[in-house]
Amino acid sequence: MSARGRGVLSRAVALAVMAVGLGFAQPARSGVATIEPGYDLFETDPQSTTFDFSPVPPGFFGPGSDPLTGLVNFAGVPLETYGGHNVGDADTVVQRLDTATPPDFIPIEIVALNLVSVQPITVTYNGGQNPERWDVNASLSPTQSMQGQMAIQSTSPNGGTFDSQLPVFPMFTFTRLSDGQTRQLDTGFLPPPQMTFHANAVPWRVGCVLPALSVPGLNDGFCPGLTPEGQKQPTIENAALARHGVYPAQPAPEHFKCYKVKPTAFKDRQVTLTDQFGTRTAKVATRKELCNPVRKFQELFQNKQAHLVCYTAPGLDPQRVVVVRNQFGSQRLVVRGSQRLCVPSEKRKPNKQFKPIQVPIDHDQCYVVEAQSPLERFGPLGKIRLKDQFGKEKVKVGSPKWLCAPVQKNAEGIQHPVNHLVCYAIRDEPKDIAVQIRNQFEKANLIVGRPRLLCVPSAKLVV
């Protein structure tokens, strides 16, 4: 047999072995365009991402510490960059290690993971005494190979579905909030079957388009979790000890600084609003706030032209308890009545040109919240340095006032289902600035007054 023939036979045998591992028969070739090796970018959904800590033994946290048991929910912490590229809010990266011509089987490997517990865990000693609060971060174990397989099918010229199995061994770092002391647990020493994640019939598209993040040179030609029609779909990967829910990564969301505006005429209207708390017909009445994208400390703007104008829209009263997690820490909130509908808007100074929003953002329905627990974090929060188009200052962050959830307005859809905003009270010098705004409701002249809120991108878990 020729060398070329031996190579073809070896490739066929390898594909057959992978097919048995994934539970599939080897498919016939379809002539679909080749998918080059690359990287897949994911954003973690905290509601569907858990790890079972039942393996943590007594004494792990110190002499007399009780065994740690039960499920802990995790949220993503954006990696910000990977391989020299801006990767938006991606917290998980999987590498495709070989060229694929669907239907085909290729090796894959998880190469980056950055998660944090949505809320701190409680560690007790000597049968429930001396409770302590610890944060938990998850990265990748340095002691295990994490290579799996992907079976890619094509259902149209624009994409198809895939099945995968992927071993993932996190390195958990526990940080005690009272003093910053740490402990580490490397799951690379657990038996591999317990940490092999399986996913089935996951959609993929030929290339990422908004609302999924496209990073030329990194994730060209293949976009997992995006349907061939360009719609995001959640993927749930299951293992014996864990579950990981993900969406395609998106451009990183902005922080917003919200200012009161002086009241001027606005024509009432009715809209249909649907979010995770329900559906209602809302009366949109009075214009109340203008929210600018704002830099916190030295963080860069990602979507500088995306503003929000917030209108009164009272009604829905979920009375739900949620845990929110963001750069400030973790906190339990009671979600009360809906108060605002915040609408994506363009803004300009008088006699200037409107600049289009670079990346579309969602409408937000904002609910009044009441703190059920204090903000939990390691170390004091201190004053926050902010800079927006109206100036720069240091502000003290007060109590949470709103939880803003992405909402469908008149069935227009939601682009970024994981991204929420928690808005905290702030105080700063009053402004007297004339601007003009334009959105789906109106084009209007506004006078911007006193700063009121700092809205921070946040993960949310309904408990």
N, C-alpha and C positions, 0 to 999 in steps of 0.2 A: 504494500500500500504506500502511496506517495505521502510526503510530509504534509501536503495540503489536506489529503484525505484523513490522515491521522488527526489533524487539528480540528476538522469538522466533526469527526467522531467524538473527540474529547469534549467539544462544546456541547454536543447533543447529550452525552452522558451527564455532564454537569447540570444541564437544564433539567434533565429527567430527575436527578437527585433532588434538586431544589423543588421541583414540582411535587414530589412525594412529601417533602417536608411541609409544604404549604397546603397539601391536600387537593392538588389539581392535576388534571391530565395535561400533558404538554400540548399547547394550542398550535394550530397551523399558522404560518406566516401570512400577513395580510398586505404587505407592501406599504404600510403607513410610514411616514417620514421618521427618520432616526432621531431619537432623543439623546443628546449628549450628556455625559456626566455633569453633575452640578450639585447645588445645595438647596434644600427646601426649608423655608422659614415659617415658623408657627408661633401663634399667640395662645397662651394657656387660658382656658375657661375655668375659673375657680369653683363654679358650682358643680362641675363634673370631674374634678381632679382631686384624688384622695390617695393617701398611703396608710396602710395598716401597720401601726407601730407595735403590734403585739410581740415581735421578737426582742424588744429592748429589755434586757434582764434587770433584776434588782441590783442595786449598787452601781449602776452605770453613771449616775449623776453625782455620786459621792457616797460615803458610808451611810448605810441605812436607807438609801433612796428606794422607793417602791417600784415594782415593774411598771413600765409604760405600756398601756394598752389602748386600743381604739383607733378610729379613723381621724386623720387630720386633713383638712382641705388646704390646697396650695394655690397660690396665684403666681403669675409670671412677673419677673422683674426684667424690664427691657435690657438686652445686651448692648444696645445702642450701636455698636459696630461689630463686624465680624470680617476677618480677612481684609481689613482696610476699607470696607464698605459700610455705609450707613444702612442699618437693617431695621429701622423704624422701631416698632414695639415688639419685635421678635424676641422670645425668651428661650426658644428651642430651635436647634439647627440639625437637620439630618442630611447626610451626604449620600448621593447616588454615585456608586463607585465604578460603574461601567456604562457603556453605550447600550441603549435599548431600541429595538425596532418592534413595537407592539404588534401582536401579543408576544411578550417576552418576560424573562425572569432575570433580575439583576441583584447584586449584593448592595446593601445599604448599611450605614453606620451612623449612630447618633454622635455628634461631635461637639455639641454645646447644650447646656441646660442651666437655667438660672431661675429658680423658684423660691418662694418664701411662704411660710404658713400664713393663712389669712388672718388668724388670730393666734396669740401665744398659747402654748400648752401649759398645763399645770402639773408640776412635779411635786410629789409629797414624800414624806419620810416616815419610817417606822409605823406603817399602817394608817396613813392619812394625815399625819401631823406636818406642821411647818410648810404650808404650800408656797411654792415659788413659781414665777411666770418666766417661761423661756420662749424666745423666738426660734424658728427652725428654718434654715436655708438649705436648699438642695442644689448641688452641682453634680458633676460626673465623677465616679470613682476612678482613681488612677491605677487600680489594680486589676481591672478586667477588660478584656476585649468586648466590644459591643457591636458586633457585626451581625446583621440579619439579612432577610431577603424580601424582595418586592416582586409581585406578579402583576404586570401591567397589561390591561386589555384596552382595545380601542373600540369605541362604539360610534364614532363619527370623525370626520376630518379635524374637528376641533378638540377632541379629547376622548375620555372614556372613564374607566374605573380601575382601581388596583386593590389588591389584598397584600397585607404585609405581616411579617413577624419580626420583632426587633427586641433583643435583650437590652435592658437598660438597668444599670446599677448606680443609683444615686449615692453620693457622699453627703450625709446630713451633718450640718454644723448647728449645734444648739448654743444659743447665747442667752445667759441669764440677764434679765432686764435690770436687776438691782445693781449689778456691778460689772457686767460685761464678760464674766467668766464663760469659757466655751468648753464644749465636749464634741467629739466627732464620732460618727457611726458610718463605717464603710460597708455598704451592702454588697460590695464585691465578694465578700466572704459567704454570702448566702447561696444556697443551691440555685443554679441558673434557671430551672423551670419556673421558680416562683416570680421571677422578674422578666419574663419574656412577654412582651405586649403584642397582642393580635388586633388587627383591624381588617374589616371586610367591606367590599363594595364602596370604597372611598372614591368620590369623583376627582378627576383631574382635567385640567385644561391645557391646551398648547399655549403656554406663556401666561404670565400674570397680568391682569388688568385691574384697574380700580373697581371695587374697594380693596383688592389684594395688592400688596407691595411688589413692584417689579424692580429688581436690582440688576441692571445690565452687567454681565460678566460674572454673576453669581448664580441667579436662579432662572436663566434664560430657558425657554422652550418647554417648561413643565411646571405646573402650578397645582399642587395637591390641595384638596379641600375646596376648590373652585370648580363649579360645574362647567361643562363646555359652553353653556350660555352666559357664563360670567357671574353666577350667583354663589355667595359664600354658603358653605354647608358645614355644620359641626362634625368632627370626627371623634369618636370615642374609642380609645385604645385600652384594652383590658388585659390585666395580668392577675396572677393569683393574689398578690399582696397590694396591688395598686390599680388605679384607673387614671388615664390622662385624657382630658378633653381638650381639643385644640381647634382653632380656626386658622386660615391663612393669615400671616402677619400683615399689618397695615402700616401706613405712615404713622409716626409717633404723634399722639394727640398733644394739643397745647394746654398750658395753664391759662386761665382767664382772670382778669381783674375787672370787676363789675362796678359801674358807676351809676348813681341815680341820675335820671334826666328830668329836666323841668317839664311839667305836663303841658302838652299841646293836643290839638284835636286828633282823634283817631276813630275811624268808622268801625263799629263793632261787627263781628262776623262769627259764624259757627263753623267748626271743623270737627272731623271725627279723629279721635286719638286712640291709638292702640299701643300699649307697652306691656311689660311683663306683669303689671298689676291689674290689667283689665282694659276694656274698651268703653269709650264714652263719647257723647257729643258735648263739646266744650264751647262755651261762649268766650271768645277772645276779645277783651275789652280795652284795657288801658295800657299804654306803653310805659314801662317802669325803669328798665335798666339797659345800658349799653355795656357789653363785655368785650374788652380788648384782649387779644393774645398778649401774654406777659412773660418775660424772662425771669426765672427765679434763680438767684445767684448768677452763675456764669453759663447756665444752660442756654443753648441756641434755639432760636425760633425754627420750627419745622413747617409752619403753615401760616405765615405772618399776616396774610390778608383775610383770614377766616375770623370774622367777628360774630357775636350773638347779640340780638336785640330781644329782650324778654318782656312779655306781655302778661297781664293778669289773665288767668284761665282757671278759676277755682272749681273744685268738684270732687274728684275721686279721693277716697279716704281709706287706704289699704290697712292701716293699723297692723303693720308687719314689723318684725324685728330683723334687722340685717346687721352683718359685720362688714365694715369697710376697711380696706387696706390701701395705703398710699405711702408716699415718701415721708410723711410725717409720723406714721405708725398705724396702729390698729385700734378700732373703736366699735362698740355696739351702739346702734341707733334704732330708735323707734320711728318708723315712717308714718307720718300723719297725712293731712290732706294735701292734694295737689294745689299749687299756688301759681306757677308760671308755665308758660310755653315759651321757650327760647328758640329763636328762629335764625338759621344761618344768614348772615348779612354782609354786604359790602359796605365800606365806610370810606369817606373822603373828606378832606378839608374843603371849605368853600373855594370854588374856582379851580379845583384840581380835578384830575380824572379818576373815576372809579377803577380800581385794580381788581381783576377777577380773583376769586378764591382758587388757589392752586390745587388743593385736594378737597373734594366735597366732604362736608361734615354733616352729622345728623342733627335733626331737631331734638331738643331735650325737653322732657316734662319734669319740672322741678317740684319736689315735695318738701314740705316743712318737716324737719326732723328734730327729735329730742334725744340727747345723749343718755344712754342707759348705763354706760360705763365711762370712766376717764380714758383719755388717749393713752395707749400703752406703747412705749418706745424706750430704747436705751439712751439715756442722756437727755438734757433739757432741749426744748425746741429752739428757744431764743428768737431773736428778731430775724425776719426774712428780707433779703434785699430783692427788690422788684424793679423792673425796667420795662416800660411800654412806650407807646407813641406819645404819651402825655408827660413823660418824665420818669425819674427814678427816685426811690426812697426806700427806707427800711420800715417795716411794719411788724407789729405784734399780732400774731394769729390768735383769734378768740375762739369761741365755741362754734360747732357746726350748726349751720342754719338750713341748708338745703341738701337733698340728694337729688341729682339730676340724672334721669335715666333716658337712654335713647328711645325715641318714640316714632311710630308711624303716623304721619299726618295725611289723612285722606288716602290711606293705602299706598303711600309712596315708597314704603319699604324702609328697612334699617340697614345701614351699611356696616356699622361697627358695634355689634351686640354686646361685646365684653366691656367696652369703654363707658364708664360712668364718671360723673363729676361730684365731688363733695365740696360744698361752698362754705367757707369759714368767714366769720365776721372779722373785718379789719377797720381801722380808722386811719385817716390820712387827711392832709390839707384839702379843703374844697377846691374844685376847679370851676372855671367859667369859660368853657371852650365850645365854640360853634363847629358842628360837623354836619354832614349829610349822610344818610344811610339809604340803602336800597336792598329790598328782599322780596319774597313772594307776596307779601301783604301790601307793601307801600314803598314810596320814595319820599323821604321826609327830612326836614331840617330839625336838628336837636341842639339843645344846650346841655352840655355835660356838667354835672355837679359833683357832689362828694363821693369818693370811693366808698363802697359798701362791703364787697365780698371778694375773697380770693378763692377761685374754684380750681380744684386740684384733680387731675386724672386719677381714678381710683378703681380698684377691684371691689366687687360686691358679692357677698354670700348671703342668701336668705336662710335664716335659721328657724 
